[in-house]
Amino acid sequence: MKSGFVFMMVLVVAAVLLAGCAVPAAPSTTPTPGTTTPAPAPTTPDTTITPSQTTPPPTPTTPSATPTPTPTTPPSTQSAEMGTLTVYVTDPPPPDMEEILVNIKSLEVHKAGGAWMTIDEEPQEFDLKVIEGVQEYLASQDLETGKYTQIRFDVVSVRVKVDGVYHDAKVPSDKIKLVGTFEVVANEDTEITIDFNGQKSVLVTGNGKYIFKPVVKLLMPDKIKPIQLEATLNSTDNATAEWSDTKAYSGNESVYLATGDFTGPSADEARIVITLPDGITLGQIDSISWWVYAMSGYPPHIDITLDLEGENEDMLTAEMNLNSVDAPKSIAELQSEINYDTGWLQTFELTSDDSFGAIGDDTIFWVTRMGSGDLNAPSGTLLQWKDGEVGEDPEEELTTTVISGSAPVVKLEIEIDNWVVSSEAYVDDIEIVIDGVTYTISD
């Protein structure tokens, strides 16, 4: 059977300063996935610093970086139900620009548990001024029914017409990727929208040059709109965790996280704490992502707090040093690759769309119950943890229950600390996909 799946793109562009992207340095290296070789890095599950956490971060071995998936066309299966994906574009740029001609190509979607599927490879150009208030057709393709978790496309070129003169706009990030779950349903039409932030997509420099740096989010239809979760901010000692209007990826605010200047055993920590709905298990977590504007130090990491024995003490931690291009990396190596205070990147990206923009089954996690810096801490990919393939620690200090997909998840913490280096960053647009349902954080 076929169903109509309508995919709409809303592009609203405005002249506002933007900048490039960066991600900070990492404190340690890690193990090979599929084994229980430890891969800890400096972090801590509690606001109280324990003696076991004074051990400096280890330098274990690690798996190679997750390869970038190769785009493919949908599999030709006679028995699979199909739906039609139709892509539109709409909405105008700022009024002082007579034309903004945007040329895109290679529109692709990613099916949950599958591969990238091509919707259209050919370049298409549209004028944001002409399509004000209307929809302009871009592409259509039959796809298998089911859940899809990402979309991406290339921005080939952008030309801006002002006072009758065309200007080529520089496009620093030529590939746009959005993480969010939507579904192609048999015998139904579904509409989703790619929404470019109209205040942050075009930069006019002091010498009259134009830069097109899209700021984008994925909007869902009413029946699959993201569910909003509450987040709390907390910090220790000299650290700071607060809402700020200084920078924002979308909207007007982001969360500002900063540590003190010193480093060492009595580290500062600043975190975003997200309490999940009752009954969520580790096996239900599909993906976690956020946008980060790195100012200095080591980028935020994620702690997944589990409740195996009613104590909320087991945490699975993922961080950039184990999950980035050519990982593992030392702090010095990461810092040499990061351009601080230059723009937004997603999760563990060092460059835009380097395949580390979202945490998923391939992401490496290590368990923190034994304390930061413990070389015996088990580690493995999220999928290996879900499948119960990561064993207990040799001294059986971790837990009497092997962590698996049935482990209850209590909360998530997105955190920075200064165990190895003082750190500062802005975090925005956190998105969590649980069992196919998208959750976001309310401002």
N, C-alpha and C positions, 0 to 999 in steps of 0.2 A: 504494500500500500504506500501511497505518497501523501505527504502533508505539506502544507505551505508554511515555510518558516521565513518570516520577513525580518530582515536585518537592516536597521536604519542608522545612519551616521549623522550626528548633528555636529556641525563644525561652526564654532563661533570664535572669531579671532579678534584680538585687540592689541594695541601697541603698549606693551608693558615690558620692563626689563626682566630678562631671564638670564640664566647662565648655564654652563656645562655641568658636568656631573663628577662625583668623586665618591670614593669610599675609603675609610681609614684602615689603619694597620691592624695586624692580628698577632695575638700573643703566643701561639704555639702551633705545633704540627700534629698530625693525627694518624690513625690506623687504617689498615686495609679493610674495606667493607666486607661483611660476611664472616669476620672473625671477631673474637672477643678481645683482641689487642686493644689496650686503652688508647684513648685519644683526647685526654682532658685538656682544657685550657682554662685560664683564670676566670673564675666566676664564682658565685656563691648563691645557694638557694635561700638563705635567710638574711635578714638585716643584721643578725648577730654574727660576729666574726668568731669562729671557733679556732682552737689551736691547730686542728688538722688543715686549716685553710692557709696556714702560713707557708706551706711548702710551695716553692716557686713552680710555675707552670712547666709541664714536661715537654719533651720533644720526641713524640713517638713517630711511627710511620703512618702513611695515609694512602688512600686510593687516589687514582688519577681523577682529574676533574670530570664531571659528568659531561658527555659529549652533547653537542647541540643536535637536536633531532632533525632528521632530514625530511623536508616537506614531501608528502606523497599525495596522490589523488585517492579518492575514496575507493575501497576495495570493491571489485565487481563481483558481488555475491547475489545470486538470483533469489535466495531465500530471505535476505535482509530487508526489513521494512525501510522505506526511504521517506525523506521529507525534503522540501525545497527551501534553500536559503537564498533570500533576495536581499541585496544590499542597496541602500539609498543614502544620499547625503543631503543635508539641508542647513539653513541658517546663514546669516550674513556676517562679514567682518566689521570692524569699526567704521563709522560713517565718513571719516576723513580719507579713507582709501577708496579709490574709484573701482579698483579690481584687486582681487587676490586670487591668482591662478595656482591651484594646487594640483600637482601631478603625482599620482600614486600608482603602485603596481604590487603584484604578488600578495593578494589578499588570501589569508589562510586561517583555518580554525583548527583547534586541537581537541580531539575526542578524549574523554576520560578513559585512561587505561590504554589508549591507542596512539596514533601518530598524527602528525600535522597533515591536513588535507587542503588542497588548493581549491579556492573558489574561483579565482581569476588571476592569470599571470600577466595579462597585457596592461600596459600603462593607460591610465585614464585621467583626463584633466577636467577640472570643474572650477567655476568661478563662484566664490562664496557670495559675491554681491548679487549675482543673477538669481541664485536659488533662495533668496530671502523668503521665508515663509512657505516654501514648497519643497517637495522631495524630488531629487534627481536620481534616476536609476544608475547604479554602478555595475552590478554583476549578479548572477544567479547560478546556483548549482544544486543538484540533487545530492543529499547526504543521507547516510544511515540515521535512523532515529536513535535517540539516546542523549546522554549528557555531554556537553562540550565545556571545556574549562578555560580556554584561552583563545584570543584572536590576535593576529598581527598582520602588518602590511608595511611596505616600504614607501617613504616619501622621496620621490625622485627629484623633484624641483619645486620651487615656489617663486612666483613673480608677483611683485606688488606694483600697482599703477597709482601714482600720486601726481596730481596737477598735470595729467596728460603724459607723464614720463614713466616708463617701465623700469623697475629695479629688480635685479636678481637677489633674492633673499638667501642668505646662508642657512643651510640646514645641518646643524651639528649632529643631530641624532637621526639617521636616515631610516631607522626601523622603529615602528611603534608596536608595542605589545601590551595587551590588557589581560589581566587575570580576573576571571569571574565565571560562575557556572550558569549556563543557560541550556535549554533542552529543545531538541527537535522532536516533536510529538506527532505520532501517526494521525492523519486525518484532521489536523489542526494547523492554523496559521499562528505564528508567534512573532511578535515584533520586539526587537531590542535596539538600543541606541548607543552609538559611540559619541560621547559628549566632550568636545574640546572646550577647555576653560577659556572663555572669551577674553579674560583679562590678562592672560599670561602666555599667549601663543606667539605674539609678534613683538620683537624687540627693535626699537629704533635707537641706534647708537648716537653718540654726540656728534659724530661727523656725517650723519645722515645715512648710514648703512642700515640694512634690515636683516634681522635674524629670525628665522622661523623655528621656534622651540616648542613643539606641541605639549600641552598639559592636558591629559585625557583621562576620562573615567568611563566605565561601562555601566549603563543604566538598564534596568530590567523592567519587563512589564509588571502590571499589578500583581499577577499571581505568583511571580517569582522575585519580587523586590527583596533586596537584602534585609535581613532582620538585624536591628540595631541592638548592640550590647553595651552595657555600662562599663567604663574603665575608671580605675582610681590611680592616682599618681602618688608615689612615695619615694623617699630618699633617706640616706643615712648621713650623719655628720655634716661634712661640708659640700655634699652633692646637692643638685637642684633638679627637680622634676616639676614642671609647671606648663600651663597652656600659654602660648605666646602668639601675638599677631605680627611678629617680626618677619617670619617666613611662613609660607603655606604652599603645599603642592596643589591643593584645591580648597575652595572655601576661604575663610579669613584667618584661621588659626591652625597651628600644629602644636605638638608637644615638644618642649625644649628640655633636653636632658644634658646635664653637665656634672663632672666630678671635680674634686679639688685638684690642686697642682701636684701634690706629692703622690708617690707610688709606693707599694709595698704591702705587707701583711694586713695592716689596718686600713684596708681599702674603702673608698667611698663607692656607693652604688646609687643609681637613679633608675627608676623603672616605671613602666606602664603595666598595671595589673588588670587582667581581663578575666572575670569570672564567667565560666561557661554554664549553660543550662544543665540541670540535673540529668544524670543518666548518660552523658557523653562518654564514650570509650576511646581509647587510643586508635583502634581500628577504624573509627568513623572519620578521623581527620584526613581530609583529602589534600588540602594545601593551606599555607599561611604566607602572607606577604605584607609588606609595608613599603612606603617610600621614605628614603632617608636623605637628608642634606647634611653631609659630614663636614664638621668644622675643624676637628682635630682628633688625634688619637685613634682608638680602636672602635669600629662601628658596633651598633647594637647587636646583641645576640638574643636568642629565644630560649626560654625555659618552659618546658611542659611539666606541670606538677601533677603527679599521679597519687592515688590514694589506695595503695595495695593493702595496707595493714591498718587503716584508720588513723594514720599519723600525718598524712600529707607531706611526707618527707622525701619521697623519691622524685627526682627531677631528671628529665632528659633534656640535654642542652645541645643546641646547634649554633655554630658561629662561623664567621667568614674564613678563618684560617684553615678550616677543614672543608669548606664548601665554596670554592672560588676557582677561577681559571688557574690551572697549573698548581693547585694545592697539593701538599701543604706549603705554606709560606711563613717565613719568619716575620717579625714585626718590621725589621728594616726593609725587607723585600716589599712588603705591602705598602709601607710609607713611601717608598720610592715610586710606586705606581699610582698613588692617590693624589689628585689635585683638589685640595681642600677648599671649601668655601666657593665652589663654582657651580653647583646645581644639584638636582635631584637624581638619585638612582634607586632602583628597587631591590630591597632586601640585601642580598650579598653580591650584587653586581659591582664589578670594577669598571666596566664599560656598559653602555646601554645594550640590552638584549644579548648578553653573553651567556645566557642559559641558566643564570643563577638568580633570576628575578623572583622566584617563588620557592618556598620550602615544600617538599613533597616526599614521596616514597624513596627517592634516590638520595635524599639529604642525610648526611652522617650526624648521628646524635651519640653523646656519651652520657653516662649516668653519674649524677653528682652526690649520691648518698654517702659516698666514702670521703667526700671533701675535695675541694679544689686542689689540683696538683698531684693527686694520687695516681701513680703509674699503673695501678691494678684496676682502675675503673673500666668496666666493660664498655664497648662501643660497637656501633654498626649502623647500617642504613635504617631509616624509619620503617621500611618494609620488613627488614630482618627483626626489628623489635616487635612489630605487629605479629609476625609469624612465630614469635617465641624462639628464634634461633640464636639470640645472644645469651650466653650462659651467665651464671652468677659469678661473682668474684671468687678467686681461689680461697680466701679465708672465710667465705660465707658470711661476710659482714653486711652484705647488701640487703638481702631480704630472703625469706624462705620461699617466696613465690617468684617464679621466673616471669619477667615482664612480657606481656603478650598483648594482642589486640583487644582483649577483654578488660584490660586495666582501666579503671575509672579515671577520667581526666577532670581535675578540679578547676584549674585555672592556667592561663598562659601569662608569662611575664616577658616583656621586651625591655632589655636592660643594657646599660653601659656601666663600666666600673673602671677603676684605675689600679688594678692589681699590677699591671705591667707598664701602662702609659696613661696619663691623664687624657680624658676624652670628652668630646662635646659634639652634639648632633641634634637636629630637628627630625621628628618622626611624624608622618601624616598618612592618611588613607590606609589604615590597617584593614586587611580583609582576610577572613577565615572561612574556608569552605569545609563544612562538616556534613558528610553523608549526602553530598550533592546540594546542600542548602548554603547560601552565602550569608555570612554575618559581617557587619561592619561596626565601627565604634562611633557612638554618638558624641558630638562635640560638647 
